[in-house]
Amino acid sequence: MSAVLKSKSIETIFNYNLNDAELNSLLGDKDDRLDEKEYLELRSTNGILADLYRLFNLRENKKQANLYLNKIDDNDFKDKVE
């Protein structure tokens, strides 16, 4: 019997209909910006959570931002995000 591994979908900033200003703030200018595939390949889980935290801070949704911040498991990394 063989095991079948299902890839786990991960929530990112790309799930939240980013506007141009948010994209520029989070990922840089359009010419230098990562696409979603590159983003997933290069960002760590904590980096993705930090970007979600930053996105919701930009949107002034502190409650949602703090939910993502609290999911970051590396305290040194978390301190640099705040």
C-alpha positions in Angstrom: 0.0 0.0 0.0 1.5 3.3 -1.0 1.0 6.6 0.8 -0.3 9.6 -1.2 0.9 12.9 0.0 -1.4 15.9 -0.6 0.2 19.3 -1.0 -1.0 21.6 1.7 -2.2 24.9 0.5 -0.7 27.9 2.3 -2.4 31.2 2.8 -0.4 34.2 1.5 -0.8 37.8 0.7 -1.9 36.7 -2.8 -5.2 35.4 -1.3 -6.2 39.0 -0.4 -6.7 41.0 -3.7 -3.8 43.3 -3.3 -3.9 46.7 -4.8 -0.9 48.3 -6.5 0.1 50.4 -3.4 0.1 47.2 -1.2 2.1 45.3 -3.8 4.6 48.0 -4.0 4.9 48.2 -0.2 5.2 44.5 0.3 7.0 43.3 -2.8 8.7 46.3 -4.3 8.3 48.0 -7.7 6.5 46.2 -10.5 9.7 45.5 -12.5 11.5 43.8 -9.5 8.4 42.1 -8.0 8.2 38.3 -7.4 5.2 36.5 -8.9 3.2 34.2 -6.7 5.2 31.1 -7.7 8.6 32.7 -7.1 7.2 34.1 -3.8 6.3 30.7 -2.5 9.6 29.2 -3.6 11.6 31.9 -1.8 9.7 32.9 1.3 9.9 30.9 4.5 6.7 30.2 6.5 7.6 32.9 8.9 8.3 35.3 6.1 4.9 34.6 4.6 3.3 35.2 8.0 5.3 38.4 8.4 4.0 39.6 5.0 0.4 38.9 6.1 1.0 40.8 9.3 2.4 43.8 7.2 -0.6 43.6 4.8 -3.2 43.8 7.6 -1.2 46.6 9.3 -1.4 48.5 6.0 -5.1 47.9 5.9 -5.3 49.1 9.6 -6.7 45.8 10.7 -4.6 45.3 13.9 -6.6 42.4 15.1 -6.0 40.3 11.9 -2.4 41.5 11.8 -1.7 40.3 15.3 -3.2 36.9 14.5 -0.5 36.4 11.9 2.2 37.9 14.0 1.4 35.5 16.8 1.7 32.5 14.4 5.4 33.3 13.8 7.4 30.7 15.8 10.8 32.3 15.8 10.9 35.0 18.5 14.0 36.7 17.1 12.4 36.9 13.6 9.1 38.1 15.2 11.0 40.9 17.0 12.4 42.2 13.7 8.9 42.2 12.2 7.3 44.4 14.9 
